[in-house]
Amino acid sequence: MTHDRIHAKQPPHHVDRWSVGTVVSTAKRDGHWVVTVATNTGDDVDLRVTLAVRDLFLGRIDAESPVGEDVWYRVHGNG
């Protein structure tokens, strides 16, 4: 399975390949972490990442909850 990519901080490389959004909600589903992100076009996108990526992401935000936080993302999977 191909997973999506997320960063809690702006990536230092290939910035043009990443989109920015705001975390709307999160859920654990089928052994993955699903992050729903509001895009700059007003749409929502569900990103599916591993639980290890979740742990890294949560460790890098400055808030107790990721909801409302900005995220840099790349859609690869969702399949």
C-alpha positions as CSV (number, residue, x, y, z in Angstrom):
1,M,0.0,0.0,0.0
2,T,1.2,3.5,-0.9
3,H,0.8,6.0,1.9
4,D,0.4,9.7,1.8
5,R,3.0,12.1,3.3
6,I,2.6,14.7,5.9
7,H,4.9,17.2,7.6
8,A,4.2,19.3,10.7
9,K,6.7,22.0,9.5
10,Q,7.4,23.3,6.1
11,P,9.6,20.9,4.3
12,P,13.1,22.2,3.6
13,H,13.3,20.7,0.1
14,H,11.1,20.6,-3.0
15,V,8.5,23.0,-1.4
16,D,6.7,23.3,-4.7
17,R,5.7,19.6,-4.5
18,W,3.8,20.0,-1.2
19,S,0.4,21.4,-0.5
20,V,-0.6,23.2,2.7
21,G,-3.9,22.6,4.6
22,T,-5.4,22.7,8.0
23,V,-6.2,19.5,10.0
24,V,-9.9,19.2,10.5
25,S,-10.1,15.8,12.1
26,T,-8.1,12.6,12.7
27,A,-9.1,9.0,13.2
28,K,-7.5,5.6,13.5
29,R,-8.9,3.3,10.8
30,D,-7.8,-0.1,9.6
31,G,-4.4,0.1,11.3
32,H,-3.7,3.6,9.8
33,W,-4.0,7.2,10.9
34,V,-6.4,9.1,8.7
35,V,-6.0,12.9,8.7
36,T,-8.7,15.0,7.2
37,V,-7.2,18.3,5.9
38,A,-9.1,21.4,4.6
39,T,-7.2,22.5,1.5
40,N,-6.7,26.1,0.4
41,T,-9.5,25.5,-2.2
42,G,-12.0,24.7,0.5
43,D,-12.1,21.0,-0.2
44,D,-11.3,18.3,2.3
45,V,-8.8,15.5,1.6
46,D,-8.3,12.4,3.6
47,L,-4.6,11.4,4.1
48,R,-3.7,7.9,5.2
49,V,-0.4,7.5,7.0
50,T,1.2,4.9,9.2
51,L,1.0,5.0,12.9
52,A,4.8,5.6,13.0
53,V,4.3,8.8,10.9
54,R,1.5,9.8,13.2
55,D,3.9,9.6,16.2
56,L,6.5,11.7,14.4
57,F,3.9,14.2,13.3
58,L,2.4,14.6,16.8
59,G,5.9,14.9,18.3
60,R,6.6,17.9,16.1
61,I,3.5,20.0,16.7
62,D,3.4,22.6,19.4
63,A,-0.2,21.8,20.4
64,E,-1.9,19.0,22.3
65,S,-4.2,18.3,19.4
66,P,-3.4,18.4,15.7
67,V,-6.9,19.8,14.8
68,G,-6.5,23.4,13.6
69,E,-2.8,22.9,12.9
70,D,-1.3,23.5,9.5
71,V,0.1,20.5,7.7
72,W,2.2,20.1,4.5
73,Y,1.1,17.1,2.6
74,R,1.4,15.0,-0.6
75,V,-1.2,12.6,-1.7
76,H,0.2,9.2,-2.9
77,G,-2.2,6.6,-1.7
78,N,-5.8,6.5,-0.6
79,G,-6.3,3.2,-2.3
